[in-house]
Structure formats: structure tokens, C-alpha cells
Amino acid sequence: MSSPIVGGVPVQRERRKVKTVEIAGE
């Protein structure tokens, strides 16, 4: 399974600790 790269950071792991990366990517 390929994790979507959001903001240049793999959401696979960073998503749970840094939610800000998700918003910045969108």
C-alpha cells in the first residue's frame, strides 16, 4: 500500500503526530 505524500511528508506516520502537515499539504 502506498501512503499519500502530503506536504512532502508521508502521511503514513507523520499523520498521527503532526496533523498540521496534512492541512498544509492540502
N, C-alpha and C positions, 0 to 999 in steps of 0.2 A: 504494500500500500504506500502510495506516495503522499507525503504530507505537503499541503499547500504552503508555498513560501510567501509569507506576508511581511512586508516591510524588510525583506531580505533576511528574515529570521524564520526558521522552521517552526510552524505553529504546533508541531508535534509535542515539543517540550516547553518552549517559551510561553505557550498559550496559558498554561496553568499558573505560572508565576508572574508573568507580565502580560496583563490584558491590554495594556496601553499600546503594545506593538501591533495588536490586531486592529485597533482603531486607526492607528497612524498609517497602516498599510492600506486601509480602505479609504 
